[in-house]
Amino acid sequence: MHYPIKSHDNGSSDPSHAQANFTASIIMKDATLGAMVGATAAAAMQLKKRKKSSENPLGSILKAGIASGLATGAASAVGNSLRHNNSTMTTFGAMFVTGTAMMYLLGSNTTKGEKSL
């Protein structure tokens, strides 16, 4: 007896559900790419450093990758929400501001003598 395997779709036949899944997939793909770019840039910076610092190089690479991935994901979400109703320049501007704000907020270190937001 043959039992066909059906894909799991949370029981929704709503077309907007498929669009939401597609958009979430795009955002996750963009966030992953952003994390990879951020981590590779941080790794390259670590290789260029001449003097040893007290900070763990792997830790700083991971932090940069995570921050970059989150910022890229947020910028992608903003871009996907604005792309149909606005011009390309407006969408890119909003994505740039969102990514910059996220990197600023995620990059603020709270160390001795420094104040954070």
KAQUI-V480474 format. One record per residue. N is the residue number from 1. RES is the residue in three letters. OMEGA is omega in radians with two decimals (NA if undefined). Layout:
{{N & RES & OMEGA} {N & RES & OMEGA}}
This chain:
{{1 & MET & -3.07} {2 & HIS & 3.08} {3 & TYR & -3.14} {4 & PRO & 3.13} {5 & ILE & 3.12} {6 & LYS & 3.10} {7 & SER & -3.13} {8 & HIS & -3.12} {9 & ASP & -3.13} {10 & ASN & 3.07} {11 & GLY & -3.10} {12 & SER & 3.05} {13 & SER & -3.14} {14 & ASP & 3.13} {15 & PRO & 3.13} {16 & SER & 3.07} {17 & HIS & 3.10} {18 & ALA & 3.12} {19 & GLN & 3.12} {20 & ALA & 3.10} {21 & ASN & 3.13} {22 & PHE & 3.13} {23 & THR & 3.11} {24 & ALA & 3.11} {25 & SER & 3.11} {26 & ILE & -3.12} {27 & ILE & 3.11} {28 & MET & 3.11} {29 & LYS & 3.12} {30 & ASP & 3.12} {31 & ALA & 3.11} {32 & THR & 3.10} {33 & LEU & 3.10} {34 & GLY & 3.11} {35 & ALA & 3.13} {36 & MET & 3.14} {37 & VAL & 3.13} {38 & GLY & -3.14} {39 & ALA & 3.14} {40 & THR & 3.08} {41 & ALA & 3.11} {42 & ALA & 3.10} {43 & ALA & 3.10} {44 & ALA & 3.11} {45 & MET & 3.11} {46 & GLN & 3.13} {47 & LEU & -3.14} {48 & LYS & -3.12} {49 & LYS & -3.11} {50 & ARG & -3.11} {51 & LYS & -3.13} {52 & LYS & 3.06} {53 & SER & -3.13} {54 & SER & -3.12} {55 & GLU & 3.10} {56 & ASN & -3.10} {57 & PRO & 3.13} {58 & LEU & 3.11} {59 & GLY & -3.14} {60 & SER & 3.09} {61 & ILE & 3.12} {62 & LEU & 3.12} {63 & LYS & -3.14} {64 & ALA & 3.12} {65 & GLY & 3.13} {66 & ILE & -3.14} {67 & ALA & 3.14} {68 & SER & 3.10} {69 & GLY & 3.11} {70 & LEU & 3.13} {71 & ALA & 3.13} {72 & THR & 3.10} {73 & GLY & 3.11} {74 & ALA & 3.11} {75 & ALA & 3.11} {76 & SER & 3.12} {77 & ALA & 3.10} {78 & VAL & 3.13} {79 & GLY & 3.12} {80 & ASN & 3.13} {81 & SER & -3.08} {82 & LEU & -2.93} {83 & ARG & -3.07} {84 & HIS & -3.03} {85 & ASN & -3.03} {86 & ASN & 3.10} {87 & SER & 3.13} {88 & THR & -3.12} {89 & MET & 3.10} {90 & THR & 3.13} {91 & THR & 3.12} {92 & PHE & 3.11} {93 & GLY & 3.13} {94 & ALA & 3.10} {95 & MET & 3.13} {96 & PHE & 3.14} {97 & VAL & 3.13} {98 & THR & 3.13} {99 & GLY & 3.13} {100 & THR & 3.13} {101 & ALA & 3.13} {102 & MET & 3.13} {103 & MET & 3.11} {104 & TYR & -3.11} {105 & LEU & -3.12} {106 & LEU & -3.11} {107 & GLY & -3.14} {108 & SER & 3.13} {109 & ASN & 3.06} {110 & THR & 3.11} {111 & THR & -3.11} {112 & LYS & 3.13} {113 & GLY & 3.12} {114 & GLU & 3.07} {115 & LYS & 3.09} {116 & SER & 3.10} {117 & LEU & NA}}
